[in-house]
Amino acid sequence: MPERDDLPVPTPTELKVLRLLDQHLTRAEAAERLGLAAEGSVDFHLRHMFRKYGVNRTRKLLAIARQKGWVGGWGGEGEDRESEDRE
């Protein structure tokens, strides 16, 4: 994947969506965790990010997010990171 230094940083809500999807949650599960009314709200954010970053698949969007360091590591913001913090 080519280097993309000029990409805008995702909004706080977009980052939350990306981090939840990076944890392999479904769109419905992500919507529930975010307190959104329906998975359509997650789809809205995804479509916006597809246009913003010039991709057409969640997998490609997550690849960019990992490359830029917006998501990734030890399960993103999941339980693995929380358990590491306690050690």
N, CA and C atoms as an extended XYZ file, in Angstrom:
261
Properties=species:S:1:pos:R:3:atomname:S:1:resname:S:1:resid:I:1 pbc="F F F"
N         0.850       -1.177        0.000 N   MET     1
C         0.000        0.000        0.000 CA  MET     1
C         0.892        1.235        0.000 C   MET     1
N         0.615        2.197       -0.873 N   PRO     2
C         1.455        3.381       -0.927 CA  PRO     2
C         1.337        4.227        0.342 C   PRO     2
N         2.406        4.936        0.651 N   GLU     3
C         2.411        5.824        1.817 CA  GLU     3
C         1.441        6.970        1.587 C   GLU     3
N         0.659        7.304        2.590 N   ARG     4
C        -0.350        8.360        2.472 CA  ARG     4
C        -0.144        9.355        3.610 C   ARG     4
N         0.797       10.271        3.442 N   ASP     5
C         1.100       11.228        4.493 CA  ASP     5
C         0.106       12.368        4.572 C   ASP     5
N        -0.634       12.615        3.516 N   ASP     6
C        -1.505       13.777        3.459 CA  ASP     6
C        -2.958       13.495        3.864 C   ASP     6
N        -3.220       12.366        4.469 N   LEU     7
C        -4.591       12.019        4.833 CA  LEU     7
C        -5.040       12.769        6.082 C   LEU     7
N        -6.297       13.210        6.093 N   PRO     8
C        -6.820       13.854        7.304 CA  PRO     8
C        -7.026       12.815        8.406 C   PRO     8
N        -6.876       13.254        9.633 N   VAL     9
C        -7.109       12.372       10.780 CA  VAL     9
C        -8.611       12.161       10.918 C   VAL     9
N        -9.040       10.942       11.235 N   PRO    10
C       -10.477       10.692       11.429 CA  PRO    10
C       -11.027       11.509       12.601 C   PRO    10
N       -12.314       11.792       12.536 N   THR    11
C       -12.978       12.465       13.652 CA  THR    11
C       -13.001       11.509       14.851 C   THR    11
N       -13.272       12.011       16.044 N   PRO    12
C       -13.352       11.115       17.210 CA  PRO    12
C       -14.349        9.963       17.021 C   PRO    12
N       -15.504       10.244       16.438 N   THR    13
C       -16.483        9.174       16.212 CA  THR    13
C       -15.966        8.179       15.178 C   THR    13
N       -15.343        8.673       14.112 N   GLU    14
C       -14.772        7.779       13.103 CA  GLU    14
C       -13.709        6.885       13.722 C   GLU    14
N       -12.883        7.445       14.600 N   LEU    15
C       -11.859        6.637       15.277 CA  LEU    15
C       -12.495        5.541       16.118 C   LEU    15
N       -13.578        5.871       16.823 N   LYS    16
C       -14.267        4.859       17.627 CA  LYS    16
C       -14.795        3.738       16.743 C   LYS    16
N       -15.397        4.096       15.619 N   VAL    17
C       -15.919        3.093       14.688 CA  VAL    17
C       -14.776        2.214       14.180 C   VAL    17
N       -13.687        2.834       13.755 N   LEU    18
C       -12.543        2.080       13.242 CA  LEU    18
C       -11.995        1.123       14.298 C   LEU    18
N       -11.858        1.599       15.515 N   ARG    19
C       -11.286        0.757       16.578 CA  ARG    19
C       -12.188       -0.425       16.907 C   ARG    19
N       -13.494       -0.206       16.897 N   LEU    20
C       -14.407       -1.311       17.171 CA  LEU    20
C       -14.391       -2.332       16.033 C   LEU    20
N       -14.387       -1.862       14.796 N   LEU    21
C       -14.340       -2.792       13.669 CA  LEU    21
C       -12.998       -3.518       13.606 C   LEU    21
N       -11.932       -2.858       14.044 N   ASP    22
C       -10.618       -3.494       14.092 CA  ASP    22
C       -10.595       -4.629       15.118 C   ASP    22
N       -11.511       -4.572       16.083 N   GLN    23
C       -11.637       -5.641       17.077 CA  GLN    23
C       -12.563       -6.756       16.589 C   GLN    23
N       -12.923       -6.701       15.307 N   HIS    24
C       -13.758       -7.712       14.651 CA  HIS    24
C       -15.204       -7.706       15.129 C   HIS    24
N       -15.679       -6.566       15.634 N   LEU    25
C       -17.091       -6.439       15.962 CA  LEU    25
C       -17.873       -6.243       14.669 C   LEU    25
N       -19.111       -6.691       14.668 N   THR    26
C       -19.983       -6.439       13.523 CA  THR    26
C       -20.429       -4.982       13.571 C   THR    26
N       -21.009       -4.509       12.484 N   ARG    27
C       -21.530       -3.141       12.474 CA  ARG    27
C       -22.616       -2.976       13.534 C   ARG    27
N       -23.455       -3.985       13.698 N   ALA    28
C       -24.519       -3.926       14.714 CA  ALA    28
C       -23.921       -3.864       16.119 C   ALA    28
N       -22.901       -4.665       16.385 N   GLU    29
C       -22.247       -4.641       17.697 CA  GLU    29
C       -21.565       -3.298       17.939 C   GLU    29
N       -20.925       -2.751       16.904 N   ALA    30
C       -20.274       -1.451       17.030 CA  ALA    30
C       -21.306       -0.379       17.339 C   ALA    30
N       -22.441       -0.418       16.661 N   ALA    31
C       -23.505        0.557       16.909 CA  ALA    31
C       -23.982        0.469       18.352 C   ALA    31
N       -24.154       -0.735       18.845 N   GLU    32
C       -24.607       -0.927       20.221 CA  GLU    32
C       -23.590       -0.359       21.206 C   GLU    32
N       -22.305       -0.643       20.985 N   ARG    33
C       -21.256       -0.135       21.881 CA  ARG    33
C       -21.175        1.387       21.866 C   ARG    33
N       -21.460        1.973       20.708 N   LEU    34
C       -21.407        3.428       20.576 CA  LEU    34
C       -22.689        4.108       21.028 C   LEU    34
N       -23.718        3.313       21.354 N   GLY    35
C       -24.989        3.871       21.777 CA  GLY    35
C       -25.774        4.479       20.625 C   GLY    35
N       -25.528        3.972       19.412 N   LEU    36
C       -26.230        4.472       18.237 CA  LEU    36
C       -27.514        3.687       18.033 C   LEU    36
N       -28.496        4.316       17.407 N   ALA    37
C       -29.815        3.715       17.238 CA  ALA    37
C       -29.802        2.468       16.361 C   ALA    37
N       -28.941        2.459       15.334 N   ALA    38
C       -28.956        1.339       14.394 CA  ALA    38
C       -27.599        1.199       13.724 C   ALA    38
N       -27.377        0.017       13.158 N   GLU    39
C       -26.116       -0.192       12.454 CA  GLU    39
C       -26.011        0.713       11.233 C   GLU    39
N       -27.138        1.253       10.773 N   GLY    40
C       -27.114        2.211        9.676 CA  GLY    40
C       -26.284        3.440       10.011 C   GLY    40
N       -26.221        3.786       11.300 N   SER    41
C       -25.392        4.913       11.718 CA  SER    41
C       -23.916        4.599       11.521 C   SER    41
N       -23.526        3.370       11.795 N   VAL    42
C       -22.141        2.948       11.547 CA  VAL    42
C       -21.883        2.960       10.047 C   VAL    42
N       -22.849        2.479        9.265 N   ASP    43
C       -22.709        2.505        7.803 CA  ASP    43
C       -22.514        3.929        7.295 C   ASP    43
N       -23.239        4.888        7.882 N   PHE    44
C       -23.093        6.290        7.498 CA  PHE    44
C       -21.646        6.741        7.684 C   PHE    44
N       -21.075        6.432        8.843 N   HIS    45
C       -19.686        6.826        9.115 CA  HIS    45
C       -18.718        6.102        8.182 C   HIS    45
N       -18.990        4.834        7.915 N   LEU    46
C       -18.129        4.087        6.992 CA  LEU    46
C       -18.169        4.674        5.588 C   LEU    46
N       -19.361        4.978        5.085 N   ARG    47
C       -19.459        5.562        3.733 CA  ARG    47
C       -18.715        6.889        3.654 C   ARG    47
N       -18.832        7.671        4.711 N   HIS    48
C       -18.114        8.950        4.742 CA  HIS    48
C       -16.605        8.709        4.695 C   HIS    48
N       -16.122        7.742        5.473 N   MET    49
C       -14.683        7.452        5.474 CA  MET    49
C       -14.236        6.846        4.148 C   MET    49
N       -15.084        6.040        3.506 N   PHE    50
C       -14.727        5.495        2.190 CA  PHE    50
C       -14.432        6.635        1.223 C   PHE    50
N       -15.317        7.640        1.208 N   ARG    51
C       -15.097        8.798        0.327 CA  ARG    51
C       -13.865        9.592        0.758 C   ARG    51
N       -13.751        9.807        2.045 N   LYS    52
C       -12.668       10.620        2.605 CA  LYS    52
C       -11.292       10.038        2.287 C   LYS    52
N       -11.179        8.697        2.312 N   TYR    53
C        -9.883        8.037        2.127 CA  TYR    53
C        -9.760        7.314        0.792 C   TYR    53
N       -10.766        7.451       -0.066 N   GLY    54
C       -10.683        6.904       -1.408 CA  GLY    54
C       -10.637        5.391       -1.489 C   GLY    54
N       -11.397        4.725       -0.628 N   VAL    55
C       -11.467        3.264       -0.649 CA  VAL    55
C       -12.936        2.845       -0.778 C   VAL    55
N       -13.155        1.555       -1.007 N   ASN    56
C       -14.526        1.070       -1.144 CA  ASN    56
C       -14.810       -0.178       -0.315 C   ASN    56
N       -13.899       -0.523        0.568 N   ARG    57
C       -14.064       -1.708        1.416 CA  ARG    57
C       -13.569       -1.407        2.826 C   ARG    57
N       -14.252       -1.979        3.809 N   THR    58
C       -13.844       -1.805        5.201 CA  THR    58
C       -12.436       -2.332        5.414 C   THR    58
N       -12.121       -3.448        4.784 N   ARG    59
C       -10.789       -4.045        4.919 CA  ARG    59
C        -9.701       -3.068        4.488 C   ARG    59
N        -9.925       -2.357        3.386 N   LYS    60
C        -8.947       -1.386        2.895 CA  LYS    60
C        -8.863       -0.185        3.834 C   LYS    60
N       -10.004        0.221        4.347 N   LEU    61
C       -10.040        1.330        5.294 CA  LEU    61
C        -9.249        0.979        6.552 C   LEU    61
N        -9.441       -0.228        7.060 N   LEU    62
C        -8.712       -0.657        8.248 CA  LEU    62
C        -7.217       -0.790        7.972 C   LEU    62
N        -6.849       -1.181        6.757 N   ALA    63
C        -5.426       -1.267        6.401 CA  ALA    63
C        -4.775        0.115        6.481 C   ALA    63
N        -5.464        1.120        5.986 N   ILE    64
C        -4.954        2.490        6.076 CA  ILE    64
C        -4.859        2.910        7.537 C   ILE    64
N        -5.905        2.621        8.310 N   ALA    65
C        -5.930        3.007        9.718 CA  ALA    65
C        -4.782        2.352       10.490 C   ALA    65
N        -4.479        1.107       10.184 N   ARG    66
C        -3.349        0.429       10.846 CA  ARG    66
C        -2.027        1.058       10.423 C   ARG    66
N        -1.891        1.330        9.134 N   GLN    67
C        -0.663        1.937        8.601 CA  GLN    67
C        -0.396        3.294        9.255 C   GLN    67
N        -1.459        4.066        9.468 N   LYS    68
C        -1.325        5.392       10.055 CA  LYS    68
C        -1.234        5.341       11.583 C   LYS    68
N        -1.448        4.175       12.183 N   GLY    69
C        -1.367        4.046       13.632 CA  GLY    69
C        -2.629        4.463       14.362 C   GLY    69
N        -3.734        4.596       13.637 N   TRP    70
C        -4.999        4.980       14.264 CA  TRP    70
C        -5.637        3.806       14.988 C   TRP    70
N        -5.355        2.591       14.549 N   VAL    71
C        -5.850        1.366       15.183 CA  VAL    71
C        -4.711        0.370       15.186 C   VAL    71
N        -4.924       -0.740       15.875 N   GLY    72
C        -3.944       -1.817       15.817 CA  GLY    72
C        -3.277       -2.061       17.154 C   GLY    72
N        -2.197       -2.769       17.098 N   GLY    73
C        -1.505       -3.129       18.324 CA  GLY    73
C        -2.116       -4.379       18.912 C   GLY    73
N        -2.207       -4.414       20.204 N   TRP    74
C        -2.697       -5.587       20.913 CA  TRP    74
C        -4.204       -5.528       21.081 C   TRP    74
N        -4.919       -5.629       19.957 N   GLY    75
C        -6.369       -5.679       20.014 CA  GLY    75
C        -7.014       -4.311       20.104 C   GLY    75
N        -6.302       -3.277       19.703 N   GLY    76
C        -6.893       -1.943       19.737 CA  GLY    76
C        -7.193       -1.524       21.156 C   GLY    76
N        -8.448       -1.184       21.434 N   GLU    77
C        -8.839       -0.733       22.757 CA  GLU    77
C        -9.594       -1.838       23.492 C   GLU    77
N        -9.286       -3.080       23.186 N   GLY    78
C       -10.029       -4.195       23.764 CA  GLY    78
C        -9.491       -4.636       25.102 C   GLY    78
N        -9.964       -5.779       25.548 N   GLU    79
C        -9.623       -6.293       26.865 CA  GLU    79
C        -8.154       -6.620       26.984 C   GLU    79
N        -7.496       -7.035       25.895 N   ASP    80
C        -6.083       -7.383       25.972 CA  ASP    80
C        -5.252       -6.211       26.481 C   ASP    80
N        -5.505       -5.029       25.963 N   ARG    81
C        -4.755       -3.852       26.380 CA  ARG    81
C        -5.068       -3.530       27.845 C   ARG    81
N        -6.319       -3.644       28.235 N   GLU    82
C        -6.686       -3.353       29.617 CA  GLU    82
C        -5.996       -4.297       30.588 C   GLU    82
N        -5.890       -5.587       30.232 N   SER    83
C        -5.241       -6.532       31.114 CA  SER    83
C        -3.752       -6.255       31.185 C   SER    83
N        -3.139       -5.786       30.105 N   GLU    84
C        -1.720       -5.435       30.121 CA  GLU    84
C        -1.486       -4.271       31.082 C   GLU    84
N        -2.398       -3.310       31.106 N   ASP    85
C        -2.240       -2.130       31.941 CA  ASP    85
C        -2.262       -2.508       33.425 C   ASP    85
N        -2.959       -3.584       33.768 N   ARG    86
C        -3.074       -3.990       35.160 CA  ARG    86
C        -1.841       -4.727       35.664 C   ARG    86
N        -1.029       -5.235       34.744 N   GLU    87
C         0.140       -6.037       35.159 CA  GLU    87
C         1.257       -5.184       35.677 C   GLU    87
